[in-house]
């Protein structure tokens, strides 16, 4: 019991010994089997992480689409406010998804990236169904 508990506590060392250890009784087929198991575990973990990332991206895009928000790029016509300003407004222009150009005022609520940005900077904004800037959806940290 004591020896098995000690072995279970150190899987990386046990695995390295199984792959690279010098045991005359270990056949080449045993080493190949261990290498295949390691590759399959790595592939499974990679697939699980990729699936989680894809699911998070899909959830966020569906949530944004359901809210009716669309991303757009706005070009600032004035320099952005200093980082110490609470709420400030800056003139900008952007294109709607149908190609129509609009201009208006961006605030630090609708476009947080305008802090300290010089005139002519491109910032990503979110537009509602009528083409007006809207506050971005809060992102959840998981």
Buried (B, 14 or more C-beta within 10 A) or exposed (E): EEEEEEEEEEEEEBBEBBBEEEEEEBEEEEBEEBEEEEEEEEEEEEEEEEEEEEEEEEEEEEEBEEEEBBEBEBBBEBBBBEEEEEEBBBEBEBBEEEEEEBEBEBBBEBBEBBBEBEEEBEBEBBBEEEBEBBBBEEEEEE
